Amino acid sequence: MTELAERITGLVGALRAHGVPIGTGETVDAARAVEALGLADRERLREGLAATLLHGPGQRAVFDPVFDLYFPRGVGGPDGGPGDREELRDRLARALAADDRALMARLAVEAVDGFGGYGSSPGSDGFSAYQTLERLRPQTLLARVRADVRGGRGSGAGFADRLLDDEIRRRIEEFRRLVGAEARRRVAERRGREEIARRGVLPTADRVDFLYANRTQLAELRRTVQPLARKLATRLAARRRRAARGTVDLRRTLRSSLSTGGVPMRPVLRRRRPVRPELVLLCDVSGSVSGFSDFTMLLVQALHDQFSKIRVFAFVNRLDEVTALLGHGRADPEGLGARIHAEATLTGWHGSSDYGMALGEFAERYGEAVGPRTTVFVLGDARTNMSDPNLAAVREIAGRARRVYWLNPEPRAQWGTGDSAAPAYAGLVEMHECRTARQLGALVARLLPV
Amino acid sequence: MFTSVDDVAARLAETGYLASPAVATTVFLAGRLGKPLLVEGPAGVGKTELAKAVAQVAGARLVRLQCYEGVDESRALYEWNHAKQLLRISAGRDESWDETRTDIFSEEFLLPRPLLTAIRGDEPTVLLIDETDKADVEMEGLLLEVLSDFQITVPELGTVTATRRPFVVLTSNAGRELSEALRRRCLFLHIGFPEEELERRIVRLKVPGLGAALAESVVRVVGALRAMDLRKAPSVAETVDWARTLLALGAGTLDETVVRDTLGVILKHQDDIQKAAAKLDLDAL
């Protein structure tokens, strides 16, 4: 196998490991693309490989860093010794002012080489983007760059100049990204790119674990709500269409066959009354699982026209209805959690979640919300903080509802450890592990009633 | 079709389509590998225009299939001309049924629709399947045979295979998730919002009368709006519209009043307008 072919298959392998489905046919296409494009222009190569290997825009976030590892910009560090910090900051300020991408990329290379290295013995040394940015502090250049740009333009500061700060911030953000990519590349040279491609590249948003997602990942996740909801809506609509076809109504078929002498020429189908299901959501919104609940609530809200009625209840240890806060058109994903906490009574005299209390309160106060057409989803990790799980309340809800599903963001292996009452609840209602947006999408598509 | 990526970019530019490096590279590959090109992206970034521009530079005829909910085989592939068939049957009274039957299912009574038209021709063809996401899932199954083997099976006539492969462009706004099988058969291209520099060139090209300084301000403001997380971010088409509006108004530079009065050209939702006005420090509307 030639070195290039090995590189392409390595790239494909790394992408597959991150959940990008790539078949052999696409790999062959990628190789043909490389042949057609040549290796001279790296950005063309990137676009060509992306076009042949990827199938959707979401995969690009994984592809770009992996590509940077397998087809690096160069090898080793820059020529010449480490420069002076102030001098590098000067040049960076000029590059930012001119919005010169090529220069910014070169400076990122120099910066990581000069300020990102740590350790001295082989095996424990490496390069850190964090350390580079800590020493270089590009964010403090804002005022200087602004003055530079203004100075260069002369006095005629127009309307667009009020956008300048945001633009400079975006350029600095771009530089930070470049430093990150460069540090990964340098580390990959030492440790082998397979390992870095596996561990150093963030998974796509829909595969991030709800419980461990950071702020930016959660924000990214919220942005996937609309597309995911659209996808689910088409799937539900198709299922509904199929289900509406119905079965033969024997009695009416025979009745109508009287005019043809008892020969049933035309089968009469049983008419279905299209009933949109009702949905009740019980969400644990305590700190530990709030990301999961927020996302699920948003998803259900985006799906609202698929149901005749949705009611959403949030709880920590007291329970309150929050349907109104999720009302149509009030989709402000950022502030949802905060709004729920501000406007609903969710906590009593302590701040940790209490499933027994909350479920009991629901059965007692909102029992009428659950009827034979209602599907109930309970969202939470079933960690009761050692209090009574109140299985009777769950039994009561399950008895009244059409179906009850419990979605648990914890890995199945952890159910029942510590204060988790998951096995006890799972004995009464169907409980599913639901750790990522991808899993949630699949579950919702499967579990939602037609 | 094209000799190199640069060739693609240069020739598309001649028709007034300024291609980003990603677009030029992918178009070149689609021609070279002979694969259909699936173009996704927000509305108004030039997906359909791309197909038209490619047809123009290649000197090819453009066959367009506009998808919509309920588009079916008889709209996409072919139809039998029933009226003509009936005429034929009633005209030839003295021949046997077998003769008539073989006759009425021949080329003469076939009405080719876009897909069959694109495959049968001998001249260079660009087949544009527009807004694929609007069509039903069944339609995708139909496209699979066409896109992988460039052939169509008409039960009465047999299989029609393309003698000359058309250059296929499928567009989608991602309104519905296209099937994995369809995606696998295509090269994938996502056209997003262009880089600032490219958008400036597009604006200058489409609105020649606009001054360089004003064009730059326009693009910067649009860029800022896109970063704002609005319900409908302005696309290139809107940038160009706005530039035209400013030119028509005779605005020499951007100032608060002009922006406030014309914000409706670039933003299509009232709450977006309010949000943008607040962020841009415009006075209350």
Boltz contact constraints between the chains, C-beta under 6 A:
constraints:
  - contact:
      token1: [A, 32]
      token2: [B, 33]
      max_distance: 6.0
  - contact:
      token1: [A, 33]
      token2: [B, 29]
      max_distance: 6.0
  - contact:
      token1: [A, 36]
      token2: [B, 32]
      max_distance: 6.0
  - contact:
      token1: [A, 43]
      token2: [B, 21]
      max_distance: 6.0
  - contact:
      token1: [A, 44]
      token2: [B, 5]
      max_distance: 6.0
  - contact:
      token1: [A, 44]
      token2: [B, 25]
      max_distance: 6.0
  - contact:
      token1: [A, 47]
      token2: [B, 22]
      max_distance: 6.0
  - contact:
      token1: [A, 47]
      token2: [B, 25]
      max_distance: 6.0
  - contact:
      token1: [A, 48]
      token2: [B, 25]
      max_distance: 6.0
  - contact:
      token1: [A, 48]
      token2: [B, 29]
      max_distance: 6.0
  - contact:
      token1: [A, 51]
      token2: [B, 26]
      max_distance: 6.0
  - contact:
      token1: [A, 51]
      token2: [B, 29]
      max_distance: 6.0
  - contact:
      token1: [A, 51]
      token2: [B, 187]
      max_distance: 6.0
  - contact:
      token1: [A, 51]
      token2: [B, 188]
      max_distance: 6.0
  - contact:
      token1: [A, 51]
      token2: [B, 189]
      max_distance: 6.0
  - contact:
      token1: [A, 54]
      token2: [B, 188]
      max_distance: 6.0
  - contact:
      token1: [A, 55]
      token2: [B, 183]
      max_distance: 6.0
  - contact:
      token1: [A, 55]
      token2: [B, 188]
      max_distance: 6.0
  - contact:
      token1: [A, 57]
      token2: [B, 190]
      max_distance: 6.0
  - contact:
      token1: [A, 158]
      token2: [B, 217]
      max_distance: 6.0
  - contact:
      token1: [A, 158]
      token2: [B, 253]
      max_distance: 6.0
  - contact:
      token1: [A, 158]
      token2: [B, 254]
      max_distance: 6.0
  - contact:
      token1: [A, 159]
      token2: [B, 254]
      max_distance: 6.0
  - contact:
      token1: [A, 159]
      token2: [B, 255]
      max_distance: 6.0
  - contact:
      token1: [A, 160]
      token2: [B, 217]
      max_distance: 6.0
  - contact:
      token1: [A, 160]
      token2: [B, 220]
      max_distance: 6.0
  - contact:
      token1: [A, 160]
      token2: [B, 221]
      max_distance: 6.0
  - contact:
      token1: [A, 163]
      token2: [B, 220]
      max_distance: 6.0
  - contact:
      token1: [A, 163]
      token2: [B, 224]
      max_distance: 6.0
  - contact:
      token1: [A, 231]
      token2: [B, 177]
      max_distance: 6.0
  - contact:
      token1: [A, 234]
      token2: [B, 176]
      max_distance: 6.0
